[in-house]
Amino acid sequence: MVTKQAIIDEALRLGFEDVGFTTAEPFESHRFYLQEHAEEYAWAESAGLSLLEGTNPRAIFPKAQTIIVLLENYCRQSFPTPLVNHFGRCYLDDDRITRDGLSLKIKAFRGFLRENAIDSRVPFNLPHRLAAARAGLGTLGKNCLFYAGRVAAGSSWVLPITVVVDRAFEADEATIGMGCPTWCRGACVAACPTQALKGGGRIDPRRCISYLSYFGQGLTPLKLRAPMGLYVYGCDRCQLVCPRNAPWLARNLPVNQRVAAMAPDFDLARLLRMDVDYFQERIWPHMFYVGTRDMWRWRMNAARAMGNTLDPAYIPELAQAFAAEKDERVQAMIAWALGRIGGNEALSALQGLGPGVSETVSREINQALQELK
């Protein structure tokens, strides 16, 4: 019979950073939290994420006895600056569609378990961060993220993967709790531009830039556009200001060449004018929360980011994209972006956007013109 140590050795051999074990008992505290904040998480249930079901491993896998948590460092290599300015790091080398990286490691690990007569499941909706803390792999932060305890210089640039198995193993000592230093007054909370972080490890996910960038409904509210800054998909603001992450960020990491090769595909101007074929071939396989039907989100987010650069070089791109654009949400954001950049060239571009636009777009154009004048 395979031992716990043999499983740990195999996981480390495959390249996982750390391994922990916990029981398959329900996550009652998390279930209670979700129920208490049902309104804030209603979007997740409607999106099919089934977070409540995920609090009970045996509801997903009736034979569950142990949860093995594998820790992956998704920032083992650095990423090109133009990409990290606009995209959350955890999405830049995500292979859940291409299945040519982390997915192969998980498959190999499950194959090892299967060879040793252990059945397993990898649920997407288990509370991964809480499971990792329950498995003794680290602690939580005020920004609601998980921080490694023994690897990655104690940073949050890690991804816990939960593997539920039908074999009982001794559980590791839990490390559940807030691990932030007492001298930190909440740098992450103060730095959250949309005030999604509430302090004390609480968050309103509906205000998070990541949520807004791929799940937000309709035209981004005016009061959130400037605070969302340059991010197009995802956000790392709370991680970048965190003192617990500073030691890892200070390291001279090699560049991820695979990500560097795709950097030109994610240029803001290309995203703004991309068609369906471009999206399906170059964008969606890497960042797939937004489907083809909602490509307008990408174009809207790209326009907003362009506006927030305050770079006049984007004015011709924005004006040309407006003329070719069919979606009023994107047109409205282009108008806002031109007003945000400002200057005589932007004023001239705005004056040439009409007529024949929708009431929503007309309102955005007029508002931008008023601010410029």
C-alpha positions as a Markdown table, in Angstrom:
| # | Residue | x | y | z |
|---|---|---|---|---|
| 1 | Met | 0.0 | 0.0 | 0.0 |
| 2 | Val | 1.4 | 3.4 | -1.0 |
| 3 | Thr | 2.5 | 5.6 | 1.9 |
| 4 | Lys | 1.8 | 9.2 | 2.5 |
| 5 | Gln | 5.5 | 10.0 | 2.1 |
| 6 | Ala | 5.6 | 8.2 | -1.3 |
| 7 | Ile | 2.7 | 10.5 | -2.5 |
| 8 | Ile | 4.6 | 13.5 | -1.3 |
| 9 | Asp | 7.8 | 12.4 | -3.0 |
| 10 | Glu | 5.9 | 11.9 | -6.3 |
| 11 | Ala | 4.2 | 15.3 | -6.1 |
| 12 | Leu | 7.5 | 17.0 | -5.6 |
| 13 | Arg | 9.1 | 15.0 | -8.3 |
| 14 | Leu | 6.4 | 16.2 | -10.7 |
| 15 | Gly | 7.3 | 19.8 | -9.9 |
| 16 | Phe | 4.7 | 20.8 | -7.3 |
| 17 | Glu | 6.1 | 23.2 | -4.7 |
| 18 | Asp | 4.5 | 21.7 | -1.6 |
| 19 | Val | 2.0 | 19.0 | -0.5 |
| 20 | Gly | -0.4 | 18.8 | 2.4 |
| 21 | Phe | -3.2 | 16.5 | 3.6 |
| 22 | Thr | -6.5 | 17.2 | 5.3 |
| 23 | Thr | -9.7 | 15.3 | 6.0 |
| 24 | Ala | -12.7 | 15.2 | 3.7 |
| 25 | Glu | -14.9 | 16.7 | 6.4 |
| 26 | Pro | -17.2 | 19.5 | 5.2 |
| 27 | Phe | -16.0 | 23.1 | 5.3 |
| 28 | Glu | -18.8 | 24.2 | 7.6 |
| 29 | Ser | -17.3 | 27.7 | 8.3 |
| 30 | His | -17.1 | 28.4 | 4.6 |
| 31 | Arg | -20.6 | 27.2 | 4.0 |
| 32 | Phe | -21.9 | 29.5 | 6.8 |
| 33 | Tyr | -20.0 | 32.4 | 5.3 |
| 34 | Leu | -21.5 | 31.8 | 1.9 |
| 35 | Gln | -24.9 | 31.6 | 3.3 |
| 36 | Glu | -24.4 | 34.7 | 5.3 |
| 37 | His | -23.2 | 36.6 | 2.2 |
| 38 | Ala | -25.6 | 35.0 | -0.3 |
| 39 | Glu | -26.3 | 38.2 | -2.1 |
| 40 | Glu | -22.6 | 38.9 | -2.7 |
| 41 | Tyr | -22.1 | 35.4 | -4.2 |
| 42 | Ala | -25.4 | 35.0 | -6.1 |
| 43 | Trp | -23.5 | 35.6 | -9.3 |
| 44 | Ala | -21.3 | 32.6 | -8.7 |
| 45 | Glu | -24.2 | 30.3 | -8.3 |
| 46 | Ser | -26.0 | 31.6 | -11.4 |
| 47 | Ala | -22.7 | 31.1 | -13.3 |
| 48 | Gly | -22.7 | 27.5 | -12.4 |
| 49 | Leu | -19.8 | 27.6 | -9.9 |
| 50 | Ser | -21.8 | 25.8 | -7.2 |
| 51 | Leu | -19.7 | 27.1 | -4.3 |
| 52 | Leu | -22.1 | 25.9 | -1.7 |
| 53 | Glu | -22.0 | 22.3 | -3.0 |
| 54 | Gly | -18.2 | 22.6 | -2.9 |
| 55 | Thr | -18.2 | 23.0 | 0.8 |
| 56 | Asn | -19.0 | 19.3 | 1.2 |
| 57 | Pro | -16.4 | 17.1 | -0.6 |
| 58 | Arg | -18.6 | 14.0 | -0.2 |
| 59 | Ala | -21.4 | 15.7 | -2.1 |
| 60 | Ile | -19.0 | 15.7 | -5.0 |
| 61 | Phe | -17.2 | 12.4 | -4.4 |
| 62 | Pro | -19.2 | 10.1 | -2.0 |
| 63 | Lys | -16.1 | 7.9 | -1.4 |
| 64 | Ala | -14.0 | 10.9 | -0.3 |
| 65 | Gln | -11.8 | 10.3 | 2.8 |
| 66 | Thr | -8.8 | 12.6 | 2.3 |
| 67 | Ile | -8.0 | 15.9 | 0.5 |
| 68 | Ile | -4.5 | 16.1 | -0.9 |
| 69 | Val | -3.6 | 19.7 | -1.6 |
| 70 | Leu | -0.9 | 20.4 | -4.2 |
| 71 | Leu | 0.7 | 23.8 | -4.3 |
| 72 | Glu | 1.8 | 25.3 | -7.6 |
| 73 | Asn | 3.8 | 28.4 | -8.0 |
| 74 | Tyr | 2.4 | 30.2 | -11.0 |
| 75 | Cys | 5.0 | 33.0 | -10.7 |
| 76 | Arg | 8.1 | 30.8 | -10.8 |
| 77 | Gln | 9.2 | 32.8 | -13.8 |
| 78 | Ser | 8.7 | 36.5 | -14.6 |
| 79 | Phe | 6.4 | 37.9 | -17.2 |
| 80 | Pro | 6.9 | 40.7 | -19.7 |
| 81 | Thr | 6.0 | 44.1 | -18.3 |
| 82 | Pro | 3.4 | 45.0 | -21.0 |
| 83 | Leu | 1.4 | 41.9 | -19.9 |
| 84 | Val | 1.6 | 42.3 | -16.1 |
| 85 | Asn | 0.5 | 45.9 | -16.6 |
| 86 | His | -2.8 | 44.7 | -18.0 |
| 87 | Phe | -3.4 | 41.1 | -16.8 |
| 88 | Gly | -3.4 | 39.2 | -13.6 |
| 89 | Arg | -0.3 | 36.9 | -13.4 |
| 90 | Cys | -2.4 | 33.8 | -12.6 |
| 91 | Tyr | -4.0 | 34.0 | -16.0 |
| 92 | Leu | -0.8 | 34.5 | -18.1 |
| 93 | Asp | 0.2 | 30.8 | -18.2 |
| 94 | Asp | -3.2 | 29.2 | -17.5 |
| 95 | Asp | -3.4 | 25.9 | -19.4 |
| 96 | Arg | -6.9 | 24.7 | -18.4 |
| 97 | Ile | -7.8 | 24.9 | -22.1 |
| 98 | Thr | -4.5 | 24.1 | -23.8 |
| 99 | Arg | -3.7 | 21.4 | -21.2 |
| 100 | Asp | 0.0 | 21.5 | -21.9 |
| 101 | Gly | 1.5 | 22.6 | -18.6 |
| 102 | Leu | 0.0 | 22.2 | -15.1 |
| 103 | Ser | -2.8 | 20.0 | -16.4 |
| 104 | Leu | -0.2 | 17.4 | -17.5 |
| 105 | Lys | 1.3 | 17.4 | -13.9 |
| 106 | Ile | -2.1 | 16.9 | -12.4 |
| 107 | Lys | -2.9 | 14.1 | -14.8 |
| 108 | Ala | 0.4 | 12.4 | -14.0 |
| 109 | Phe | -0.2 | 12.8 | -10.3 |
| 110 | Arg | -3.7 | 11.2 | -10.6 |
| 111 | Gly | -2.1 | 8.5 | -12.7 |
| 112 | Phe | 0.3 | 7.7 | -9.9 |
| 113 | Leu | -2.6 | 7.5 | -7.5 |
| 114 | Arg | -4.6 | 5.2 | -9.8 |
| 115 | Glu | -1.6 | 2.9 | -10.2 |
| 116 | Asn | -1.7 | 2.5 | -6.4 |
| 117 | Ala | -5.5 | 1.7 | -6.4 |
| 118 | Ile | -6.5 | 5.2 | -5.3 |
| 119 | Asp | -9.5 | 6.8 | -7.0 |
| 120 | Ser | -9.5 | 10.6 | -7.1 |
| 121 | Arg | -11.4 | 13.7 | -8.2 |
| 122 | Val | -10.2 | 17.3 | -8.7 |
| 123 | Pro | -13.2 | 19.5 | -8.0 |
| 124 | Phe | -13.2 | 23.0 | -9.3 |
| 125 | Asn | -15.6 | 24.3 | -6.6 |
| 126 | Leu | -13.9 | 23.2 | -3.4 |
| 127 | Pro | -12.7 | 26.1 | -1.2 |
| 128 | His | -9.1 | 25.6 | -2.3 |
| 129 | Arg | -7.5 | 28.3 | -0.1 |
| 130 | Leu | -9.2 | 27.1 | 3.0 |
| 131 | Ala | -8.3 | 23.5 | 2.2 |
| 132 | Ala | -4.7 | 24.5 | 1.8 |
| 133 | Ala | -4.7 | 26.2 | 5.2 |
| 134 | Arg | -6.4 | 23.2 | 6.7 |
| 135 | Ala | -3.7 | 21.0 | 5.2 |
| 136 | Gly | -1.0 | 23.0 | 6.9 |
| 137 | Leu | 0.4 | 24.6 | 3.8 |
| 138 | Gly | 0.2 | 28.3 | 4.8 |
| 139 | Thr | -2.1 | 31.0 | 6.0 |
| 140 | Leu | -4.6 | 33.5 | 4.7 |
| 141 | Gly | -4.1 | 37.3 | 4.1 |
| 142 | Lys | -6.2 | 40.4 | 4.6 |
| 143 | Asn | -6.7 | 40.4 | 0.8 |
| 144 | Cys | -8.5 | 37.0 | 1.1 |
| 145 | Leu | -5.6 | 35.2 | -0.7 |
| 146 | Phe | -3.6 | 32.2 | 0.4 |
| 147 | Tyr | 0.0 | 32.6 | 1.3 |
| 148 | Ala | 2.5 | 29.7 | 1.3 |
| 149 | Gly | 4.1 | 28.7 | 4.5 |
| 150 | Arg | 7.2 | 26.9 | 3.4 |
| 151 | Val | 7.8 | 27.7 | -0.3 |
| 152 | Ala | 7.7 | 30.7 | -2.8 |
| 153 | Ala | 9.3 | 32.9 | -0.1 |
| 154 | Gly | 6.0 | 32.8 | 1.8 |
| 155 | Ser | 4.2 | 34.6 | -1.0 |
| 156 | Ser | 0.7 | 34.5 | -2.4 |
| 157 | Trp | 1.9 | 33.7 | -6.0 |
| 158 | Val | 0.7 | 30.1 | -5.5 |
| 159 | Leu | -2.3 | 28.1 | -6.7 |
| 160 | Pro | -3.7 | 25.3 | -4.4 |
| 161 | Ile | -5.0 | 22.3 | -6.3 |
| 162 | Thr | -7.3 | 20.0 | -4.3 |
| 163 | Val | -7.3 | 16.3 | -5.1 |
| 164 | Val | -10.0 | 14.4 | -3.2 |
| 165 | Val | -9.2 | 10.7 | -2.8 |
| 166 | Asp | -10.9 | 7.6 | -1.4 |
| 167 | Arg | -8.1 | 6.6 | 0.9 |
| 168 | Ala | -7.6 | 7.7 | 4.5 |
| 169 | Phe | -4.2 | 9.4 | 5.3 |
| 170 | Glu | -3.1 | 11.1 | 8.4 |
| 171 | Ala | -4.0 | 14.8 | 8.2 |
| 172 | Asp | -1.4 | 17.5 | 8.6 |
| 173 | Glu | -1.7 | 20.1 | 11.3 |
| 174 | Ala | -3.9 | 23.0 | 10.2 |
| 175 | Thr | -2.5 | 26.5 | 9.8 |
| 176 | Ile | -5.8 | 28.3 | 9.4 |
| 177 | Gly | -5.6 | 31.9 | 10.4 |
| 178 | Met | -4.5 | 35.3 | 9.3 |
| 179 | Gly | -0.7 | 35.3 | 8.7 |
| 180 | Cys | -0.2 | 39.1 | 8.0 |
| 181 | Pro | 2.4 | 40.8 | 10.1 |
| 182 | Thr | 1.0 | 42.9 | 13.0 |
| 183 | Trp | 2.9 | 45.9 | 11.8 |
| 184 | Cys | 1.1 | 46.0 | 8.4 |
| 185 | Arg | -1.9 | 48.3 | 8.7 |
| 186 | Gly | -3.7 | 46.8 | 5.7 |
| 187 | Ala | -1.7 | 47.9 | 2.6 |
| 188 | Cys | -3.8 | 45.7 | 0.4 |
| 189 | Val | -7.1 | 47.1 | 1.7 |
| 190 | Ala | -5.9 | 50.7 | 1.3 |
| 191 | Ala | -4.6 | 49.9 | -2.2 |
| 192 | Cys | -7.8 | 48.3 | -3.5 |
| 193 | Pro | -9.0 | 51.1 | -5.9 |
| 194 | Thr | -12.6 | 49.8 | -6.1 |
| 195 | Gln | -12.9 | 49.2 | -2.4 |
| 196 | Ala | -13.6 | 45.5 | -2.8 |
| 197 | Leu | -11.5 | 44.6 | 0.2 |
| 198 | Lys | -13.3 | 45.3 | 3.5 |
| 199 | Gly | -10.6 | 44.4 | 5.9 |
| 200 | Gly | -10.3 | 41.4 | 8.3 |
| 201 | Gly | -10.1 | 39.0 | 5.3 |
| 202 | Arg | -13.5 | 40.1 | 3.9 |
| 203 | Ile | -14.2 | 41.0 | 0.3 |
| 204 | Asp | -17.2 | 42.1 | -1.8 |
| 205 | Pro | -16.4 | 40.1 | -5.0 |
| 206 | Arg | -18.8 | 42.2 | -7.1 |
| 207 | Arg | -16.5 | 45.2 | -6.7 |
| 208 | Cys | -13.2 | 43.3 | -7.4 |
| 209 | Ile | -11.5 | 44.4 | -10.6 |
| 210 | Ser | -11.1 | 40.7 | -11.6 |
| 211 | Tyr | -14.8 | 40.1 | -11.3 |
| 212 | Leu | -15.6 | 43.3 | -13.1 |
| 213 | Ser | -13.3 | 42.6 | -16.0 |
| 214 | Tyr | -14.9 | 39.2 | -16.9 |
| 215 | Phe | -18.2 | 38.8 | -15.1 |
| 216 | Gly | -19.4 | 42.4 | -14.7 |
| 217 | Gln | -22.8 | 43.1 | -16.3 |
| 218 | Gly | -23.1 | 45.7 | -19.0 |
| 219 | Leu | -21.2 | 49.0 | -19.4 |
| 220 | Thr | -18.7 | 49.5 | -16.5 |
| 221 | Pro | -20.2 | 52.1 | -14.1 |
| 222 | Leu | -18.6 | 55.5 | -14.5 |
| 223 | Lys | -17.3 | 55.7 | -11.0 |
| 224 | Leu | -15.3 | 52.4 | -11.4 |
| 225 | Arg | -13.6 | 53.1 | -14.8 |
| 226 | Ala | -10.7 | 55.2 | -13.6 |
| 227 | Pro | -10.1 | 53.1 | -10.5 |
| 228 | Met | -9.9 | 49.9 | -12.6 |
| 229 | Gly | -6.8 | 51.5 | -14.2 |
| 230 | Leu | -4.9 | 49.6 | -16.8 |
| 231 | Tyr | -6.2 | 46.1 | -16.0 |
| 232 | Val | -8.1 | 44.4 | -18.9 |
| 233 | Tyr | -8.5 | 40.9 | -17.3 |
| 234 | Gly | -7.8 | 40.2 | -13.7 |
| 235 | Cys | -5.9 | 42.3 | -11.1 |
| 236 | Asp | -2.8 | 42.0 | -8.9 |
| 237 | Arg | -3.0 | 45.3 | -7.1 |
| 238 | Cys | -3.5 | 43.9 | -3.6 |
| 239 | Gln | -0.6 | 41.4 | -4.2 |
| 240 | Leu | 1.8 | 43.9 | -5.5 |
| 241 | Val | 1.6 | 46.2 | -2.5 |
| 242 | Cys | 1.7 | 43.3 | 0.0 |
| 243 | Pro | 4.9 | 43.2 | 2.2 |
| 244 | Arg | 4.6 | 39.4 | 2.4 |
| 245 | Asn | 5.1 | 39.3 | -1.4 |
| 246 | Ala | 8.1 | 41.6 | -1.6 |
| 247 | Pro | 10.8 | 39.0 | -1.1 |
| 248 | Trp | 9.6 | 36.9 | -4.0 |
| 249 | Leu | 9.1 | 39.9 | -6.3 |
| 250 | Ala | 12.6 | 41.1 | -5.5 |
| 251 | Arg | 14.1 | 37.9 | -7.0 |
| 252 | Asn | 15.7 | 37.9 | -10.5 |
| 253 | Leu | 13.4 | 35.4 | -12.1 |
| 254 | Pro | 13.9 | 34.1 | -15.6 |
| 255 | Val | 11.4 | 35.2 | -18.2 |
| 256 | Asn | 8.6 | 32.8 | -19.1 |
| 257 | Gln | 9.4 | 32.5 | -22.8 |
| 258 | Arg | 6.0 | 30.9 | -23.7 |
| 259 | Val | 4.2 | 33.9 | -22.3 |
| 260 | Ala | 6.7 | 36.3 | -23.9 |
| 261 | Ala | 5.9 | 34.8 | -27.3 |
| 262 | Met | 2.2 | 35.5 | -27.0 |
| 263 | Ala | 2.7 | 39.1 | -25.7 |
| 264 | Pro | 2.1 | 40.8 | -29.1 |
| 265 | Asp | -1.3 | 39.1 | -29.3 |
| 266 | Phe | -2.5 | 40.9 | -26.2 |
| 267 | Asp | -1.5 | 44.4 | -27.4 |
| 268 | Leu | -4.4 | 46.8 | -26.4 |
| 269 | Ala | -4.9 | 48.0 | -29.9 |
| 270 | Arg | -5.2 | 44.5 | -31.3 |
| 271 | Leu | -7.7 | 43.5 | -28.6 |
| 272 | Leu | -9.8 | 46.6 | -29.4 |
| 273 | Arg | -10.1 | 45.7 | -33.1 |
| 274 | Met | -10.0 | 41.8 | -32.9 |
| 275 | Asp | -12.5 | 39.7 | -34.8 |
| 276 | Val | -13.9 | 36.3 | -33.8 |
| 277 | Asp | -11.2 | 34.3 | -35.5 |
| 278 | Tyr | -8.4 | 36.2 | -33.7 |
| 279 | Phe | -10.2 | 35.9 | -30.4 |
| 280 | Gln | -10.8 | 32.1 | -30.7 |
| 281 | Glu | -7.3 | 31.3 | -31.9 |
| 282 | Arg | -5.1 | 33.6 | -29.8 |
| 283 | Ile | -7.0 | 34.9 | -26.8 |
| 284 | Trp | -9.7 | 32.5 | -25.6 |
| 285 | Pro | -7.4 | 29.5 | -25.1 |
| 286 | His | -5.4 | 31.4 | -22.5 |
| 287 | Met | -8.1 | 33.5 | -20.8 |
| 288 | Phe | -11.4 | 31.8 | -21.3 |
| 289 | Tyr | -13.8 | 33.2 | -18.7 |
| 290 | Val | -15.2 | 35.4 | -21.5 |
| 291 | Gly | -16.7 | 33.5 | -24.4 |
| 292 | Thr | -17.1 | 34.5 | -28.0 |
| 293 | Arg | -20.6 | 35.8 | -27.4 |
| 294 | Asp | -19.2 | 38.3 | -24.9 |
| 295 | Met | -16.2 | 39.5 | -26.9 |
| 296 | Trp | -17.5 | 43.0 | -26.4 |
| 297 | Arg | -16.1 | 42.8 | -22.8 |
| 298 | Trp | -12.6 | 42.5 | -24.1 |
| 299 | Arg | -13.0 | 45.4 | -26.4 |
| 300 | Met | -14.7 | 47.5 | -23.8 |
| 301 | Asn | -11.9 | 46.7 | -21.2 |
| 302 | Ala | -9.2 | 47.4 | -23.8 |
| 303 | Ala | -10.8 | 50.8 | -24.5 |
| 304 | Arg | -11.0 | 51.7 | -20.8 |
| 305 | Ala | -7.4 | 50.7 | -20.3 |
| 306 | Met | -6.3 | 52.8 | -23.2 |
| 307 | Gly | -8.1 | 55.8 | -21.7 |
| 308 | Asn | -6.4 | 55.2 | -18.4 |
| 309 | Thr | -3.0 | 55.3 | -19.9 |
| 310 | Leu | -3.6 | 59.0 | -20.7 |
| 311 | Asp | -1.5 | 58.3 | -23.9 |
| 312 | Pro | -2.5 | 60.5 | -26.9 |
| 313 | Ala | -1.0 | 57.9 | -29.2 |
| 314 | Tyr | -4.1 | 55.8 | -28.7 |
| 315 | Ile | -6.5 | 58.5 | -29.9 |
| 316 | Pro | -6.4 | 57.4 | -33.6 |
| 317 | Glu | -6.9 | 53.7 | -32.7 |
| 318 | Leu | -9.9 | 54.6 | -30.5 |
| 319 | Ala | -11.5 | 56.8 | -33.2 |
| 320 | Gln | -11.0 | 54.1 | -35.9 |
| 321 | Ala | -12.4 | 51.4 | -33.7 |
| 322 | Phe | -15.5 | 53.5 | -32.9 |
| 323 | Ala | -16.3 | 53.7 | -36.6 |
| 324 | Ala | -16.1 | 49.9 | -37.0 |
| 325 | Glu | -17.8 | 49.0 | -33.7 |
| 326 | Lys | -21.3 | 47.7 | -33.5 |
| 327 | Asp | -21.7 | 47.3 | -29.8 |
| 328 | Glu | -22.9 | 50.4 | -28.0 |
| 329 | Arg | -21.1 | 49.4 | -24.7 |
| 330 | Val | -17.8 | 49.4 | -26.5 |
| 331 | Gln | -18.6 | 52.7 | -28.3 |
| 332 | Ala | -19.6 | 54.3 | -25.1 |
| 333 | Met | -16.3 | 53.3 | -23.4 |
| 334 | Ile | -14.3 | 54.5 | -26.4 |
| 335 | Ala | -16.0 | 57.9 | -26.0 |
| 336 | Trp | -15.1 | 57.9 | -22.3 |
| 337 | Ala | -11.5 | 56.9 | -23.1 |
| 338 | Leu | -11.1 | 59.8 | -25.5 |
| 339 | Gly | -12.4 | 62.2 | -22.9 |
| 340 | Arg | -10.1 | 60.6 | -20.3 |
| 341 | Ile | -7.0 | 61.1 | -22.5 |
| 342 | Gly | -8.1 | 64.7 | -23.2 |
| 343 | Gly | -6.5 | 67.4 | -25.3 |
| 344 | Asn | -7.4 | 69.0 | -28.6 |
| 345 | Glu | -6.9 | 65.8 | -30.7 |
| 346 | Ala | -9.3 | 63.9 | -28.4 |
| 347 | Leu | -11.7 | 66.7 | -28.6 |
| 348 | Ser | -11.7 | 66.7 | -32.4 |
| 349 | Ala | -12.1 | 62.9 | -32.4 |
| 350 | Leu | -15.1 | 63.1 | -30.1 |
| 351 | Gln | -16.8 | 65.7 | -32.2 |
| 352 | Gly | -16.5 | 63.4 | -35.2 |
| 353 | Leu | -18.1 | 60.3 | -33.5 |
| 354 | Gly | -21.7 | 61.1 | -34.2 |
| 355 | Pro | -24.4 | 61.2 | -35.5 |
| 356 | Gly | -26.5 | 58.1 | -35.7 |
| 357 | Val | -25.5 | 56.6 | -32.4 |
| 358 | Ser | -27.6 | 55.3 | -29.6 |
| 359 | Glu | -28.8 | 57.4 | -26.7 |
| 360 | Thr | -26.3 | 55.7 | -24.3 |
| 361 | Val | -23.4 | 56.4 | -26.6 |
| 362 | Ser | -24.6 | 60.0 | -27.3 |
| 363 | Arg | -24.8 | 60.6 | -23.5 |
| 364 | Glu | -21.2 | 59.4 | -23.1 |
| 365 | Ile | -20.0 | 61.6 | -26.0 |
| 366 | Asn | -21.7 | 64.7 | -24.6 |
| 367 | Gln | -20.4 | 64.0 | -21.1 |
| 368 | Ala | -16.8 | 63.6 | -22.4 |
| 369 | Leu | -17.1 | 66.8 | -24.5 |
| 370 | Gln | -18.4 | 68.7 | -21.5 |
| 371 | Glu | -15.5 | 67.7 | -19.4 |
| 372 | Leu | -13.0 | 68.5 | -22.1 |
| 373 | Lys | -14.5 | 72.0 | -22.7 |
